[in-house]
Amino acid sequence: MRRETGLAIALCLLCVLSGCATGGAGGAGTTAIGGNASEATTAGAGDTGSGPSEAESAAAFAETLNATVVDVADGDTVDVRLANGTEETIRLVGVDTPEVWVTNTPGEFRGLANTSATRDCLRGWGHEASDYTTSRLAGANVTLAFDPNTDRRGYYGRLLAYVYVNGTNHNAALIDRGLARVYDDSDFSREPAFRRAETAAYENRTGLWTCAATATGGASGANAGATGGETGHDANTATSRTDGPITVDVHADAAGPDTENLNDEYVVLRNAGDATLDLGGTRVSDAADHAYTVPDGVTLASDASLRLHTGAGTDGHGDYYWNAGRPVWNNGGDTVTVRAANGTVLATRTYE
């Protein structure tokens, strides 16, 4: 063998070995634990959204596992089957979604008052978080990434992990969308980024943070007091928040028995801006997340109003009908949330 040939072969072998040491095509810094090398996954690759997921990279996690989600317990807990066939319960690290099975404690969430309306509001968003996790993770192939600052297992023996689906950190997505708070009772390396995302969601009143409008004296940054208009049967106190030209009034207590006069229970949306608004797809919901979606093609001119009745009727001339079949707005207090088709909160109104 010529010396040049031997040198070339040695260099090729060195390149192959070097690629294996860095994870090769599977992604730098990832390790397949409990599986073979071909199962290694680049957790965090392809993240394009804002919030804590944007800063993630594969090199950040030394340990990952591939798994398939077989059940979703709630917004922050799922069951998975690992590559070796064993099943584990995963508690999403660093996040806490509102409870759906037990009573929520508003004091765990910044700026939330300890009222029955707030607890109902949180429960509604707990269901939203569960639905979101189910829609993204149920039956999906995911990557579990383990934080170096966090114990592998939590109080109940559950694995603590970030869950990646299609290259996106689902833990971070919950925070970004206001479907979870940052969990205070754990040490994890992504906490600063998660805190920043939580603050942004809170200040924008995204998701569960619309419940902050029930705080005594109004939510932080909220416009205190009524906005005028239809208030005949409203409670004595109300707080409102508007992130656009829409204002909200609510007529919760219908004349006579509510169940017999559903169309005298209504919400009024008014366009206080100068431009005509396209309301198609806009979602109006109560604290328990009973929701009505405005039909496509509905517009609202400047200074015009749309009245949404709880009962049945024919839409037109500014009056629209929920067809709910039963009362929606609690006479003793509730929160109206108006959300654009893209999920942005346009306005909230809480009355007691």
N, C-alpha and C positions, 0 to 999 in steps of 0.2 A: 504493500500500500504506500502510495506517495505521501510525503509529509503534508502537502497542501490538502490532499483529500482527507487525511486524518484530522487536520485542523478544522475543515469545513464541517465534518460530521460532529466533532466535539461542540462547535458553536451551535449547531442545530439542536443537539441534545440539551444544551444549556438554555436555549430559548424555550423549548418545550417544558422543561422543569420550572423555569421562571413563571410561565403562564399558569401552571398548576398551582404554584404557591400563592398566586394572587387571586385565585378563584376562576381564572379563565373567563369563558363566555358567560359563566353564571353570575358574574358581578363581583367587583372587588370587595373584600372584607366580609363576605357572607359565608356562613358555615352551616352545612346541613347536619343538624343534630338529630340522631335517631333515624336517619335515612342515608341514601348514598349520595355521592358527589353530584350526580345529575339532577338532584332535587333542590340544590341550592338556588335561592331566588334573590334578586336584587330588590330588596324592600326599599320603597321610596322612589324608585326610578320612574320617571315620567310624570312626577307631580308638577302640575301647572297652575294650581289654584293659589289663592291667597291664604294667609293664616299660617299656623304652625307647620302644616304639611309641606309648605314651600321650602323650608330650610332643611328638610330631611335629605340624607344621602345614604347609599348602601354602606359606605365605610363607617357610618355611625354605629352600626349594630354588628357586634362580633358573633352573635348567635341568632339564628333564625330557624324556623320549622315550616314546612309546607303542610297544609291541612285542608280539609273540606268541612264547611259548616253544615251540621246536621240538624241543629235546632237553635232557635232564638228565644231566650227566656224573657228578655226585655231589652231596653235600649243599650245597656252596657254589659250584658252577659250573654254569651253564646256557648253552645256545645259544638265541639269539632271532632273529626276523626283524623288521626295522624296517619302518616304513610305506612306505619307498621301495624295499623288496624286498631290501635287502642283509641279510646275516646276520652276527652278531657273537657272540663268546663273552663272557659276563658273569661276572666274578668278584665275588661279593657282598662289598661293602666292610665291613671291621671285624670279620669273623667268620672262624673256621676250624673246620670240622667234622673229626672224626677220619677218617683215611685208610682207604680200602677196597681200594686197589690196591697200595699199598706199605706197608712197616712203619711203624707209629706210633712216635713218640718221646715216651714218657710225661713226660719232663722239661719238655716244652712246656706241660703242663697242671698247674696248681697242685695240690699235695698228692698227686700220683700217684707211686707207687714204680716203679722201672725193673725190672719183672719180666715174665715171659712171660704170667702171668695178667692183668696190667694191659694188656699189649699186645693180648691176645685180647679183653679187655673193651672196649677202645677200638675195636677193629675192629667188634665187634658194634654199638656205638653209631654208628659210621660208616655202617653199613648202615641203621640206624634213621633217621639224618639224611637219607640218600639217598632212602629210602622216603617220608619226610615231605615233602621237597622235590618229589619226583615227584608225590605225591598232590595237592599244592597248586598246582604250577606247570605241569606238563606239559600243553601245549596251551592254556594260559590266556593271555588278554589281560592284559598287565601294564603298569605304568608304571616306567620307570627314572629314578631321581633321583640327581643327581651332587652329591657333597659338595664344598663350596667349598675345603676344606682338603686335598683328595686329588687327586693327578694323575688325569687322565682315563683313562689306561691304565697297567697294571701291567707287571711284568717281561717277560711273554710277549706283550705287545701286547693283552691282554684289557681290555675296558672294566671299570672299577671303579664299581659303582653299588649303591644300595639298590633292591630290587625290591619294588614294591607290587602286591598282588593283592587285589581287593575292598576296597581302602582300608586294607589292613593291611601293615605293614612286615615282610616275610618275614625279613630279616636279624635284626630284633629278636625275632621269634617263635622263631628257632633258639636264641638266647641264653636267652630266657625258659624254654624247655622243656628246657634242659640238653643240647641237641643240638650245641652249638658253644661254643668258648671265644672270648674277645675276642682278635683278631689283634694281636699286639704290634708288628709291624714296619710299621705305617702310622699316619699322622696323620689323624684324621677328627674332625669336630666333635661327633659323637654318642658319643665315647668315654666321657665321665663317666657317662652314662646306661647305656651298655652295661656298664660296669664294675660299677655297682650291681646290675644285673640278674644278672650273672655271679656276684657274691658271694651273692646270695639263692639262686640255683640251687645253688651249691656248698654253702652251709650247710644247705640242705634235702636235699642228696644227690639232686638231680633229674637224671635222664638220665645222661649220661656221668660225672657226679660220683659216682655209686655206685661207680665204679672207684677212688675215693680210699680205699675201705676196705682196699685192698691196701698202703697205706703202712706202712712199718715202725713197729711200736708201735701201729697202729690209726689210723683216720682221725680228723681233727680233730673233736672233739665226739662221737666214737663211744664206745660202751660196750665197753671192752676185755675180752677173755677170753671163754670159752665161757659159754653161758647154761644149761647143764645139759641133762639129757634124754638122747636117743639119740646117743651119741658113739662107739660101739664101734669103728668103723673110720675115724674122723676122723683127720686129720693132727694133729700135736702142737700147732700154734698156730692160733688163729682169732681173728678180730675180728668183732664184731657191731654193728649199729646199728638201733635201733627208734624209729620215729616214732609208735607207737601201741601197742596192747595185744598185738600179735602178736610172738612170739619164734620163732626159726628154729633148727633143728638139722639136720644133714645126715649121712647114712650113705652115704659115697661108694664105699667099697671093699667090694663084695659078696664073700661067701664063695666061694672058687673063682674060675674065670674069669668076669669080669664079664658077658661076652656070653652066658653060659649060665645066669646067675642074675640077670636084670634086676630082679626084684621084691625082691631083697635090697639094691638100690640105691634109696635113698628120701630124701625130705626130710620133716621133721615141722614143721608149723605149730601153735603152741599159743596159745590165747587166754588171756593173763595178766591180762586185765581183768575187770571185774565184770558187764559187759553182754554179751548174745548178739550175735555179729557176723554180718552178711550178707556172705558171701564170694563170692557170685555175680559172675562177671566178673573176679575177682582173677587177676592174671597172675603166674606163677612162672617165672623165666628164669635161665639160666646166663650166664657171662661172654661167651660167643659168641652170646647172644641166642636160643638154642633155648628155646621158650616153651610153657608149658601154661596153659590158661585154665580156672579152676574153673567148673563148670556153674552155670547160674542156679538159684536156689532153695536153694543149699547154705548152711547156717548153722553157726556154731560157738559152743557154749555156753561160759560162763565156765569156765576151767580145763580145757576139753576140747581134744583134739588131732586134727589131720587128718594122715594119713600118705599122702604122694604117692609111689607106686611108679613106677619108670621103665618097667616092663614092662606086660603086658596082664592084665586081670582085670575083675571086675564091681564097680562102685562100690557102697559101702555100709558101714555100721558103722564109719565113720571112716577107711576105706581107699579111696583113689582111685588110678586107674591112668592113666599118661601114654600108654601104647601107643606108645612111642617107637621100638621095634624095635631099638635099640642103646643102649649106655651114654650117659648125658648128663653125669654129674658126674665131672670129672677126678680121679683118685686123687691126683695130685701137686699139686692146688690149683685152686680155682675160687671163683666168687662167686655166691651165691644172692641174687636180688633179688625181693622181693614187692611188687607194685604194684597199687593199687586200680584198679577199672574206669575211674575218671576220670584215671588216670595218676599219681596221688600215690604216692610211694615209701613203703610202710608199714614195711619192714624189709629189711635186707641182712645177709648173713653171708659172710665170706671165710675160707677155710681154706687152709693151705699144707702 
